[in-house]
């Protein structure tokens, strides 16, 4: 029935050099995308679409994209029919990749929407049963900690249990989605395939790659393996640096940069200033609670101790990331930068022709210390910023262009 209605409301013309999509009946919109602007083509088949023998196709560019549905047997003309030789990820790599890719905040949002959907579909009783189970688990955690002489309020225990369950819910979903992960390259396309229930396939246009991103956390640094991303798509689960360089060289045709410039040890305080400030504030507040005993002193001191521990963790992470940060550029080949963003260390490697421009900034303190902040801006409005790098080394790697 849908494919009959698609004949009326949707028209898709797929040629080898242009994609034309017309949507609507009264107010009809037409999308015309040249193949030279296509960055990736995503094909997703959920269990419902597999039952209906259909698939959802999304064609993306650096400025946006368009999505539509097709029959499962329909072929997109400009995509190769064969995937070529491929490399397959091990199950352990897929699980670690799901662990690294899962974030607590996104898990809380996703789990909250899931509970809302359950309440709207199955009624308030189902929603109430789930919340009662979570409250019972929080009560058990409170009693366990009380037996260990650790006082935790029930509200705090319930919040911790809710966040933990939400994270586990999203983690299991991503772990299932990353099984049967494989990467291949054929006819200028890099193909990523994964999934068991929902089949996911993404084809990246190799000539339009704006760069490959490596995401490191303290966990991946201990494992000496980190996932690779390209155009916000997981290119491969956690791999070693040697394997990552092989993927860059052989599949993405991006040679790894050499000749790194690193921030000096004297810039340590500048990189760790924020968590050190938090540490000082929490420590001062904790000392005040011992001098002037406030209401619910035990609860306040527990919160402040947690803040001190978190601040110490961030300080250690920022210090490690600073020592691993670097900047590099090979003229007419590649540009690379390793920088901290939030609680993660990112390493971006991009072709030199995809580097749009660079921004160098210096505050009053950096002028006296000879440091600067540099930002690499690639095509697609991606910005990568590294702080407190020697200014003379930056000018040597990226010399200012002389006016004609």
C-alpha positions in Angstrom: 0.0 0.0 0.0 2.8 2.4 0.9 4.6 1.9 -2.4 1.4 2.5 -4.2 1.0 5.8 -2.4 4.6 6.7 -3.0 3.8 6.7 -6.7 1.4 9.6 -6.0 3.2 11.6 -3.2 6.8 10.8 -3.9 8.9 10.5 -7.0 12.5 9.5 -7.0 14.8 9.7 -10.1 18.2 8.2 -9.4 20.8 8.7 -12.1 24.5 8.1 -12.1 25.3 11.8 -11.7 22.2 13.4 -10.1 19.6 12.5 -7.5 16.1 14.1 -7.9 13.5 13.6 -5.2 10.0 15.2 -5.4 7.7 15.2 -2.3 4.1 16.3 -1.8 0.9 16.5 -3.7 -0.4 20.1 -3.5 2.8 21.7 -2.1 5.4 19.8 -4.0 9.1 20.1 -3.1 11.9 19.0 -5.4 15.4 18.1 -4.2 18.2 18.0 -6.8 21.5 16.7 -5.4 24.6 16.3 -7.7 26.6 13.2 -7.1 29.8 15.3 -6.6 28.2 16.8 -3.4 27.1 13.5 -1.8 29.1 12.6 1.3 27.2 9.5 2.5 24.3 7.3 1.7 22.6 5.5 4.7 20.3 2.6 4.3 18.3 1.4 7.4 16.0 -1.6 7.6 14.2 -2.0 10.8 12.3 -5.2 11.7 9.0 -3.6 10.5 10.6 -2.5 7.2 12.1 -5.9 6.7 8.7 -7.4 7.2 7.3 -5.0 4.6 10.3 -5.6 2.3 11.3 -2.0 2.3 14.2 0.2 3.4 14.8 3.8 4.4 17.4 5.7 2.4 19.0 9.0 3.4 21.4 10.8 1.1 23.5 13.4 2.9 25.7 16.3 1.8 27.7 18.8 3.9 24.7 21.2 3.8 21.9 18.7 4.5 20.2 15.8 2.9 17.0 14.1 1.9 15.4 10.8 3.0 12.9 8.5 1.4 11.7 4.9 1.3 12.4 2.3 -1.4 11.7 -1.3 -1.9 14.3 -3.7 -0.6 15.1 -5.0 -4.1 15.5 -1.5 -5.6 19.1 -0.5 -6.3 20.6 3.0 -6.2 22.4 3.3 -9.6 25.5 5.2 -8.5 26.4 2.8 -5.7 28.5 -0.3 -6.5 26.8 -3.7 -6.4 29.7 -5.4 -4.7 31.3 -4.4 -1.4 34.7 -5.8 -2.1 37.1 -7.3 0.5 36.1 -6.4 4.1 37.5 -6.5 7.6 35.2 -7.7 10.4 35.2 -6.5 13.9 35.4 -9.0 16.8 32.4 -9.1 19.2 34.6 -7.7 22.0 35.5 -4.7 19.8 31.8 -4.1 19.2 30.9 -4.3 22.9 33.7 -1.9 23.8 32.6 0.4 21.0 29.1 0.5 22.4 30.5 1.2 25.8 32.6 4.2 24.6 29.7 5.5 22.5 27.1 5.4 25.3 26.7 8.6 27.3 24.7 8.9 30.5 22.8 12.1 29.5 21.6 10.7 26.1 20.7 7.4 28.0 18.5 9.3 30.4 16.7 11.1 27.6 16.2 8.0 25.6 15.1 5.9 28.5 12.7 8.7 29.6 11.1 8.8 26.1 10.9 5.0 26.2 9.0 5.1 29.5 6.7 7.8 28.2 5.9 5.7 25.1 5.2 2.6 27.4 2.8 4.7 29.5 1.0 6.0 26.4 0.7 2.6 24.8 0.2 0.2 27.7 -1.3 2.5 30.2 -0.3 4.1 33.5 -0.2 0.8 35.3 2.8 -0.4 33.3 4.6 2.9 33.9 3.8 2.7 37.6 5.2 -0.9 37.8 8.5 0.2 36.3 8.9 3.2 38.6 8.0 1.0 41.6 10.7 -1.5 40.6 13.2 1.3 40.3 12.2 2.7 43.7 12.6 -0.8 45.2 16.1 -1.1 43.7 17.0 2.3 45.1 15.7 1.2 48.5 18.0 -1.9 48.3 21.0 0.2 47.4 20.3 2.5 50.4 20.1 -0.4 52.8 23.3 -1.9 51.4 25.2 1.3 51.8 23.7 1.8 55.3 25.1 -1.6 56.3 28.5 -0.3 55.2 28.0 2.8 57.4 27.5 5.1 54.3 24.6 7.4 54.5 22.9 8.2 51.2 19.5 9.8 50.8 16.8 7.8 49.0 16.4 10.5 46.4 20.1 10.3 45.5 20.0 6.5 45.4 16.9 6.6 43.1 18.6 9.1 40.8 21.7 6.9 40.6 19.6 3.8 39.9 17.6 5.6 37.2 20.8 6.9 35.5 22.4 3.4 35.7 19.4 1.7 34.2 19.1 4.3 31.5 22.7 3.9 30.6 22.4 0.1 30.6 19.3 0.3 28.4 21.0 2.4 25.7 24.2 0.4 26.0 22.5 -2.9 25.3 20.7 -1.3 22.3 24.0 -0.1 20.8 25.7 -3.3 21.6 23.1 -5.2 19.6 23.3 -2.6 16.8 27.1 -3.0 16.5 27.2 -6.8 16.2 28.2 -8.2 12.8 30.3 -5.0 12.1 32.3 -5.0 9.0 34.1 -2.4 6.9 34.9 -2.6 3.2 36.0 -0.4 0.3 35.1 -0.7 -3.4 34.9 1.8 -6.3 35.6 4.9 -4.3 33.0 4.0 -1.6 33.7 3.0 2.0 30.9 0.7 3.2 30.0 0.2 6.9 27.6 -2.6 7.7 26.3 -3.7 11.1 23.3 -4.8 13.1 21.2 -7.9 13.8 17.6 -6.7 14.3 17.9 -3.4 12.5 20.2 -3.7 9.5 22.3 -0.6 9.0 24.5 0.2 5.9 26.3 3.4 5.3 28.4 4.2 2.2 30.8 7.1 2.5 32.2 8.8 -0.7 35.9 8.5 -0.2 36.8 11.6 -2.3 34.4 13.7 -0.2 35.8 12.7 3.2 36.6 15.8 5.2 38.5 13.8 7.8 38.6 10.9 10.2 38.1 11.4 13.9 39.5 9.1 16.7 37.8 9.3 20.1 39.8 8.5 23.2 38.7 8.2 26.9 40.7 7.0 29.9 39.2 3.6 29.3 40.4 3.4 25.6 43.8 4.8 26.6 44.2 1.9 29.0 43.0 -0.6 26.4 45.2 1.1 23.8 42.3 1.1 21.3 39.8 3.7 20.2 36.9 4.0 17.7 37.1 5.8 14.4 34.5 8.2 13.1 33.9 9.9 9.7 31.0 12.2 9.0 29.5 11.4 12.4 29.4 7.7 11.4 31.2 5.0 13.4 33.8 3.9 10.9 35.2 1.0 13.1 35.0 -0.1 16.7 38.0 0.4 19.0 41.3 -0.5 17.1 44.9 0.0 17.9 46.8 2.9 16.5 48.7 0.7 14.0 45.4 -0.7 12.7 43.9 2.8 12.6 46.8 4.0 10.5 46.3 1.1 8.1 42.6 2.0 7.7 43.5 5.6 7.1 46.1 4.7 4.5 44.5 1.9 2.6 40.8 2.5 2.8 40.5 6.3 3.3 43.6 7.2 1.3 44.7 9.7 4.0 48.3 9.2 5.1 48.9 9.8 8.8 50.7 13.1 9.5 54.2 13.3 11.0 56.3 15.9 12.9 54.0 16.6 15.8 54.1 19.8 17.9 53.0 19.4 21.5 52.0 21.8 24.2 54.9 22.3 26.7 54.8 21.1 30.3 54.6 24.7 31.4 51.1 24.9 30.0 49.8 22.3 32.3 48.1 24.8 34.6 46.3 26.5 31.7 44.8 23.1 30.6 43.8 22.0 34.1 42.6 25.4 35.4 38.9 24.6 35.3 39.0 21.3 37.4 41.6 22.8 39.7 39.2 25.7 40.4 36.4 23.3 41.1 38.7 21.4 43.4 39.6 24.5 45.3 35.9 25.6 45.7 34.8 22.1 46.9 37.7 21.9 49.3 37.0 25.3 50.8 33.3 24.6 51.2 34.1 21.3 52.9 36.4 23.0 55.4 33.6 25.5 56.2 31.2 22.6 57.0 33.7 21.5 59.7 34.0 25.0 61.1 30.3 26.0 61.1 28.1 22.9 61.2 25.2 23.4 58.7 21.8 21.7 58.7 22.1 18.2 57.3 25.9 18.3 57.7 26.4 14.7 56.7 24.5 15.1 53.4 26.4 18.3 52.5 29.7 16.8 53.3 28.9 13.7 51.2 28.0 15.9 48.2 31.2 18.0 48.6 33.4 14.8 48.9 31.8 13.6 45.7 32.6 16.9 44.1 36.2 16.7 45.2 36.6 13.2 43.8 35.1 14.2 40.5 37.3 17.3 40.3 40.4 15.1 41.0 39.3 12.7 38.2 38.9 15.6 35.7 42.2 17.1 36.7 44.0 13.8 36.1 42.2 13.3 32.8 42.9 16.9 31.6 46.6 16.4 32.5 46.9 13.1 30.6 45.1 14.6 27.6 47.4 17.6 27.5 50.4 15.4 27.3 48.9 13.5 24.5 47.7 16.5 22.5 49.6 17.5 19.3 49.4 19.5 16.1 50.9 18.5 12.7 50.7 19.4 9.1 52.2 17.9 5.9 51.9 20.4 3.0 49.7 19.2 0.2 49.0 15.9 2.0 47.4 15.9 5.4 46.8 18.0 8.5 46.2 16.5 12.0 45.3 17.7 15.4 44.8 16.0 18.8 42.8 18.0 21.3 40.6 17.7 24.3 36.9 18.4 24.2 35.0 17.9 27.4 36.2 14.7 29.0 37.4 13.1 25.8 40.5 13.3 23.6 39.9 13.6 19.9 42.3 13.1 17.1 41.3 14.5 13.7 43.2 13.7 10.5 42.1 15.4 7.3 43.3 15.8 3.7 45.1 19.1 3.2 42.7 20.1 0.5 39.8 19.7 2.9 41.3 22.2 5.4 39.3 25.4 4.8 41.2 27.8 7.1 43.0 28.1 10.4 42.3 30.6 13.3 45.1 31.6 15.7 44.2 33.5 18.9 46.3 34.9 21.7 45.2 36.4 25.0 47.3 38.8 27.1 48.9 36.0 29.1 49.8 34.0 26.0 51.5 37.0 24.5 54.0 37.0 27.4 54.4 33.2 27.4 54.8 32.8 23.7 51.7 30.5 23.4 48.5 30.6 21.3 45.3 28.8 20.6 44.8 27.3 17.1 41.6 26.1 15.5 41.5 24.0 12.3 38.3 24.5 10.3 37.5 21.8 7.7 34.8 21.7 5.1 31.4 21.1 6.6 32.0 23.7 9.4 33.9 21.3 11.6 36.2 23.1 14.1 39.0 21.5 16.1 40.7 23.6 18.7 44.0 23.1 20.6 45.0 25.4 23.4 48.4 26.6 24.6 50.7 25.7 21.7 54.0 27.4 21.0 53.3 30.3 18.7 56.5 30.1 16.7 55.9 26.4 16.0 52.4 27.1 14.8 53.7 29.8 12.4 56.3 27.3 11.1 53.7 24.6 10.4 51.0 27.0 9.1 53.0 30.0 7.7 50.9 33.1 7.1 50.2 33.7 3.4 51.9 36.7 1.9 49.6 39.1 0.0 50.1 39.0 -3.8 
